[in-house]
Amino acid sequence: MAKRIWRHIDLNEKINAPLRYPKTNETKDRKNLINVFMDAVKEGSLTAYDPQDDEFTLPMTMDEFGKVGGADSLPSL
């Protein structure tokens, strides 16, 4: 028997504020959650998968990943 649980992280909740801030990386010692994911995918230590299926069987190319969220391309490091 297996059970799949999806979690939604509300970054507007006060307890989740450390995952949202800083919005810019001026201090270089802290990153927000999305920047951690983006950097890991760019360096190859994390694989991005197409969210079309629940099984996460379709890895995304860097071009596809760069277009997620309306971006034209990945920002440079």
C-alpha positions in Angstrom: 0.0 0.0 0.0 1.2 3.5 -0.8 -0.1 7.0 -0.3 1.1 10.1 -2.1 0.9 13.4 -0.2 1.3 16.7 -1.9 2.4 19.7 0.2 1.9 23.3 -0.6 4.3 25.8 1.0 2.7 29.2 1.5 5.5 31.7 1.5 3.2 34.4 2.8 3.0 32.6 6.1 5.3 34.1 8.7 6.9 30.8 9.7 8.0 30.3 6.1 9.5 33.7 5.7 13.1 32.3 5.8 12.3 30.4 2.6 11.2 33.6 0.8 13.8 36.2 2.0 16.1 37.6 1.0 14.6 38.5 -2.4 18.1 39.5 -3.6 21.4 37.8 -2.8 23.2 40.9 -1.6 24.7 39.2 1.5 25.9 36.1 -0.4 25.3 34.0 2.8 21.5 33.5 2.3 19.4 32.4 -0.6 15.6 32.1 -1.0 14.2 28.7 -1.8 13.7 29.1 -5.5 17.2 30.3 -6.0 18.5 27.2 -4.2 16.5 25.0 -6.7 17.5 27.1 -9.7 21.2 27.0 -8.9 21.1 23.2 -8.2 19.5 22.5 -11.6 21.9 24.8 -13.4 25.0 23.1 -11.8 23.5 19.6 -12.5 23.1 18.4 -8.9 19.3 18.4 -9.2 17.2 17.2 -12.1 14.0 19.1 -13.0 11.1 17.0 -14.1 8.1 17.9 -16.2 5.1 18.3 -13.9 2.6 16.8 -16.5 2.5 13.5 -14.7 2.6 12.6 -11.0 5.3 10.0 -11.5 8.0 12.6 -12.5 9.3 10.3 -15.3 10.0 13.1 -17.9 13.2 15.0 -17.1 13.2 18.6 -18.5 15.9 20.0 -20.7 17.6 23.2 -19.7 15.7 25.1 -22.4 12.3 23.8 -21.0 13.4 24.5 -17.4 14.3 28.0 -18.4 10.9 28.7 -19.7 9.0 27.6 -16.5 7.2 30.5 -15.0 7.4 32.6 -18.1 11.1 33.1 -18.1 12.7 33.4 -21.6 16.0 31.9 -20.3 17.9 31.0 -17.1 19.6 33.9 -15.5 23.4 33.6 -15.6 25.4 32.7 -12.5 
